[in-house]
Amino acid sequence: MNHFFIIEHLEKEMYEWCLIEYKHISQAVGKKNLWFTNIPKKDRKKLAKYGSVFTESVTSMHLKNACVLDPEANKLLSPRDKSRFQYFILGGILGDDPPQKRTGPELSRFLPEAVKRHIGDRQMSTDNAVYTAQQILRGKAFRKLAFIDTAEVTINKVESILLPYRYNLVHGKSYISPKLIHYLKKKESF
Ligand SMILES: C[S@@+](CC[C@H](N)C(=O)[O-])C[C@H]1O[C@@H](n2cnc3c(N)ncnc32)[C@H](O)[C@@H]1O
């Protein structure tokens, strides 16, 4: 079964941080397998090169065989879910510390027919959540995946910032878009 990842954008604006994550997701799953929903008309162009763009919310699409990735779900996503679901829906929500638990009230609540799955008890960025789900759907059990629970980004010789979210470790390196590191360095140096 061909899988589609759907990012329901739930931030008030299309922040640069969101765009960086969305591009990173597209690089991981491919443009053909990625949908962005709930996108204001003025932002459609910014995303068109990364996936299919819809102004409509996924909550009004009534998709069959859909799974919402929700940190509050009772069941862990497993490789067996590969043949059960065609659509994997995630919140286009930036991380917050402490986690505000927005996925339930802003997304899952409006998708009563969709099945909910979690991918561990820690908050991941949307791009890392997609990457984790992709690994599981490719057959890797969750317990076999490697993570770090806080990433440190070096800004210059004396400063660094901590990102208190869970990141995948890929070949020993945290799975963070180089564009995000560049963005944070630029932001912190002003
Ligand atoms: C940065 S998280 C949002 C977390 C946020 N604290 C909240 O309010 O729910 C962005 C999206 O990634 C997915 N996600 C992140 N961590 C997850 C987890 N542990 N289990 C399931 N989904 C997760 C969810 O779809 C979530 O909406």
The ligand as an SDF file (V2000), in Angstrom:
LIG
                    3D

 27 29  0  0  0  0  0  0  0  0999 V2000
    5.8090   19.0890   18.0460 C   0  0  0  0  0  0  0  0  0  0  0  0
    4.5510   17.8490   18.0210 S   0  0  0  0  0  0  0  0  0  0  0  0
    3.2750   18.6980   18.8750 C   0  0  0  0  0  0  0  0  0  0  0  0
    3.4100   18.3450   20.3100 C   0  0  0  0  0  0  0  0  0  0  0  0
    2.6970   19.3080   21.1520 C   0  0  0  0  0  0  0  0  0  0  0  0
    3.2580   19.4270   22.4500 N   0  0  0  0  0  0  0  0  0  0  0  0
    1.2170   19.0660   21.2460 C   0  0  0  0  0  0  0  0  0  0  0  0
    0.6520   20.0630   21.6080 O   0  0  0  0  0  0  0  0  0  0  0  0
    0.6350   18.0210   20.9510 O   0  0  0  0  0  0  0  0  0  0  0  0
    3.9620   17.8760   16.3590 C   0  0  0  0  0  0  0  0  0  0  0  0
    3.2260   16.6270   15.9000 C   0  0  0  0  0  0  0  0  0  0  0  0
    4.1230   15.5230   15.8290 O   0  0  0  0  0  0  0  0  0  0  0  0
    3.4530   14.3070   16.1860 C   0  0  0  0  0  0  0  0  0  0  0  0
    4.1160   13.7610   17.3790 N   0  0  0  0  0  0  0  0  0  0  0  0
    5.1760   14.2810   18.0410 C   0  0  0  0  0  0  0  0  0  0  0  0
    5.5570   13.4750   19.0410 N   0  0  0  0  0  0  0  0  0  0  0  0
    4.7180   12.4070   19.0330 C   0  0  0  0  0  0  0  0  0  0  0  0
    4.5790   11.2230   19.8380 C   0  0  0  0  0  0  0  0  0  0  0  0
    5.3910   10.9790   20.8500 N   0  0  0  0  0  0  0  0  0  0  0  0
    3.5960   10.3440   19.5210 N   0  0  0  0  0  0  0  0  0  0  0  0
    2.7440   10.5900   18.4740 C   0  0  0  0  0  0  0  0  0  0  0  0
    2.8260   11.6830   17.6930 N   0  0  0  0  0  0  0  0  0  0  0  0
    3.7940   12.5830   17.9620 C   0  0  0  0  0  0  0  0  0  0  0  0
    1.9980   14.6710   16.4330 C   0  0  0  0  0  0  0  0  0  0  0  0
    1.2480   14.4590   15.2570 O   0  0  0  0  0  0  0  0  0  0  0  0
    2.0880   16.1620   16.7710 C   0  0  0  0  0  0  0  0  0  0  0  0
    0.8920   16.8640   16.5010 O   0  0  0  0  0  0  0  0  0  0  0  0
  1  2  1  0
  2  3  1  0
  2 10  1  0
  3  4  1  0
  4  5  1  0
  5  6  1  0
  5  7  1  0
  7  8  2  0
  7  9  1  0
 10 11  1  0
 11 12  1  0
 11 26  1  0
 12 13  1  0
 13 14  1  0
 13 24  1  0
 14 15  1  0
 14 23  1  0
 15 16  2  0
 16 17  1  0
 17 18  1  0
 17 23  2  0
 18 19  1  0
 18 20  2  0
 20 21  1  0
 21 22  2  0
 22 23  1  0
 24 25  1  0
 24 26  1  0
 26 27  1  0
M  CHG  2   2   1   9  -1
M  END
$$$$
